[in-house]
Amino acid sequence: MLTALLLVAGCAPSQRESGGSGADDVPEKIVIGATLPLTGAESKSGGRFKQGYELAVELENADGGIDVRGTKVPVELKLLDDTTDQAKAINLAQRLITQDGVHALLGTYSTALIEAQSTVAEQNKIPYVNGGGAATSIYGKGFTYVFGALAPVRNLATTEMEWINAQQAAGKLPKPAKVAVVWENTSHGEDFAEGVKGFAGAHATDYQVVVDESFALDGKDFSAILSTVRSADADLVMVDAHLPDFITMQRQFISSGMCAPVITYGARGSEADARTALGQDGINYILSAVWWNKQLGNTALNSAFIKEFTSRHGTDPEWYQALGYEAARSLFTAISTAGSVDRTKVRDALATLTMDSILPGGKLSYPAASGGQASYPFVVQQNLPDGSSPIIYPADIATGAGVAPNPGCKR
Amino acid sequence: MIRAGGFLAALVLLWISPLVLPISEYTHHIVGLTFMFMAAALAWNWLGGFVGQISFGHAAMFGVGGFVAARVMLATGLPFGLAWIVGGLAAGVFALLWGHPTLRLRGPYFSIATIGVGEATRLGATYWSGFTGGSSGLSLPLDGNPTKYELYWYGLYLLAAAVAISWWLRRSRIGLGLLAIKEDVEAAGDLGVNPVLYQDVVLFLSGAMVGVCGGFYASYQAFIDPSDMFSFDRSISLILMAVIGGIGVALGPLWGAVVFVIIQEFLLASYSQFYLGLYGALLVLIILFEPLGLTGLAARLARFSRVARFSRITR
């Protein structure tokens, strides 16, 4: 009966074409919708992105607003809390588009949420710029309205391996080095694992992957995986984790008496929250590769960003705020270039955008060849016992020397 | 006959409404989703209400149905309606796999077993990233998938099917057998009712319908992930809809689903972390004051109104 109902009666009226009248007029204000994980597992990172979005809007409005065909139009940010929940991220984006009538969307944070939310943007054909989704799978679906300011995670892993390779060549690390690859089972983690394993495979005589394990997001107990890593006696512990899992896993790593000559959690390691949660001793010598560091990019733009941020929040920005700020700024620039809030025109402007940026390399664009995902070099940092996290790689921009192996490990 | 006529009239009215009434796009989408929740709540009620076996693990079937339907669409390009049905059949079979042995348990023992099944399935699905996409989830192709606008009508068909099955179950010989099993499983057996067969049939139907709803949800969201599809919250939400509307009452869960979605949508934008707390409070109030939920409340109000009218006439 159910089959019959669905098949025989399986028809539905098609949607009437929405007129879209007035999309080319200069609006009184430009409403940008966004959701962020302001509560739940990713609330710390989400809060930082919020600071970045709000600063970009505040500075734009302080300048009169976005220049649309010679008229300055103020920007309003409509920001909702998706509670680190993929279904809510989808439903709230849908609500922003159909109920609140926003002109464009800024993305949420974390690959898993963006993977879900970007589908809504593409379905509704509304420009969607995010600074929190780095996995290449987001940009490999043929979506034309989705743009990402984070460079691919695979490059992050490769950049870290290049520094490790230099240490090995200098005789500081064993050859072959035993590598434990531990990754969150998201497309973000898959990209990271592929980056590490790809590098190890290309240098087969120098690296031997002894552990290749994944874990689910927001884990509470990593003892089984850590036990495997301990049994394998890995020299390089290469983990890809988001902030909450990084803090939990590193706490369990330390409390079980483990130590590794080199350990990384991908992009995580230098956050103030990690230092607060684990103490300086708990994060010493952790390696991280990040998308932004205040010493990189366009110097003048960076100085202005850091000055404005610190004057409001009293602390230095981290890469989270910087990426939120740049994602928003690129959307504003595209609207101005399009001279309209027409979704297709803004999308086209984003696709051809090249703007001066605070990001490494000093330029930001969303090349079609990579599905709208930005690409620029990563920088490798390392936490040192004095509380600093200098850039240690690439050598030409290094602000300090990295340490390998971890001198605290007795092997 | 009158009830069937009313049912058909309501269907026609709901079918035409969006075409003639100035309903906003967002409301239109939400009503479509509400139809699906109504169907899922009715299906949960077949087992929880008619048989009295309270399942805390129906999210497992919702998830199995959703992921199987999504994979079928991705791998074979089968039309979405057929993919939902394949997902539903897979969910029904999955329900039988764990349900056939556990339905021998009664009351709280069965409920505890379903919690275990639900959580084990969620964990298994999260780690089976080759099939479910792991924590990243699975995106459905946008081409060939119905739009949210069209899904309103497919949701309505789904609801119509669930209502029809509810009526059939209530009025058929199986329905009477289920009532007997609910009262006393051994006595029902002595009267010639085969409890194992009857419960298996209902479990399969319930699991299959919830699985089809999972397929609908996958098409609606165009993206699914294990933590949402298999979540304990989802199992609880089905129970809440049934309890709010009237557990065991043939169409009671319909009203529960409406209240559930209204509360969720009202709180979603501003207080999204509080809605489960509100449902909890509502649940306590209903259990304390009106165990038959909104249906019981409506019946009580109707009785009160009749008594008031009668006393006016006789005064």
HADDOCK unambig.tbl for C-alpha pairs under 7 A between the chains (distance, minus, plus):
assign (segid A and resid 2 and name CA) (segid B and resid 161 and name CA) 5.66 0.50 0.50
assign (segid A and resid 3 and name CA) (segid B and resid 85 and name CA) 6.97 0.50 0.50
assign (segid A and resid 5 and name CA) (segid B and resid 157 and name CA) 6.48 0.50 0.50
assign (segid A and resid 5 and name CA) (segid B and resid 161 and name CA) 6.91 0.50 0.50
assign (segid A and resid 6 and name CA) (segid B and resid 81 and name CA) 6.31 0.50 0.50
assign (segid A and resid 6 and name CA) (segid B and resid 157 and name CA) 6.54 0.50 0.50
assign (segid A and resid 7 and name CA) (segid B and resid 81 and name CA) 6.96 0.50 0.50
assign (segid A and resid 10 and name CA) (segid B and resid 154 and name CA) 6.97 0.50 0.50
assign (segid A and resid 12 and name CA) (segid B and resid 150 and name CA) 5.40 0.50 0.50
assign (segid A and resid 12 and name CA) (segid B and resid 153 and name CA) 5.61 0.50 0.50
assign (segid A and resid 13 and name CA) (segid B and resid 150 and name CA) 6.33 0.50 0.50
assign (segid A and resid 14 and name CA) (segid B and resid 150 and name CA) 6.28 0.50 0.50
assign (segid A and resid 15 and name CA) (segid B and resid 149 and name CA) 6.13 0.50 0.50
assign (segid A and resid 80 and name CA) (segid B and resid 269 and name CA) 6.26 0.50 0.50
assign (segid A and resid 87 and name CA) (segid B and resid 228 and name CA) 6.61 0.50 0.50
assign (segid A and resid 92 and name CA) (segid B and resid 269 and name CA) 6.82 0.50 0.50
assign (segid A and resid 95 and name CA) (segid B and resid 26 and name CA) 6.61 0.50 0.50
assign (segid A and resid 98 and name CA) (segid B and resid 25 and name CA) 6.15 0.50 0.50
assign (segid A and resid 98 and name CA) (segid B and resid 26 and name CA) 5.39 0.50 0.50
assign (segid A and resid 99 and name CA) (segid B and resid 26 and name CA) 5.68 0.50 0.50
assign (segid A and resid 112 and name CA) (segid B and resid 135 and name CA) 6.84 0.50 0.50
assign (segid A and resid 112 and name CA) (segid B and resid 136 and name CA) 4.81 0.50 0.50
assign (segid A and resid 115 and name CA) (segid B and resid 136 and name CA) 6.97 0.50 0.50
assign (segid A and resid 116 and name CA) (segid B and resid 223 and name CA) 5.80 0.50 0.50
assign (segid A and resid 119 and name CA) (segid B and resid 222 and name CA) 6.81 0.50 0.50
assign (segid A and resid 123 and name CA) (segid B and resid 142 and name CA) 6.97 0.50 0.50
assign (segid A and resid 185 and name CA) (segid B and resid 134 and name CA) 5.59 0.50 0.50
assign (segid A and resid 185 and name CA) (segid B and resid 135 and name CA) 5.68 0.50 0.50
assign (segid A and resid 186 and name CA) (segid B and resid 134 and name CA) 6.12 0.50 0.50
assign (segid A and resid 186 and name CA) (segid B and resid 135 and name CA) 5.10 0.50 0.50
assign (segid A and resid 186 and name CA) (segid B and resid 136 and name CA) 4.38 0.50 0.50
assign (segid A and resid 187 and name CA) (segid B and resid 136 and name CA) 5.96 0.50 0.50
assign (segid A and resid 216 and name CA) (segid B and resid 126 and name CA) 6.70 0.50 0.50
assign (segid A and resid 216 and name CA) (segid B and resid 127 and name CA) 6.90 0.50 0.50
assign (segid A and resid 216 and name CA) (segid B and resid 135 and name CA) 6.16 0.50 0.50
assign (segid A and resid 217 and name CA) (segid B and resid 135 and name CA) 6.30 0.50 0.50
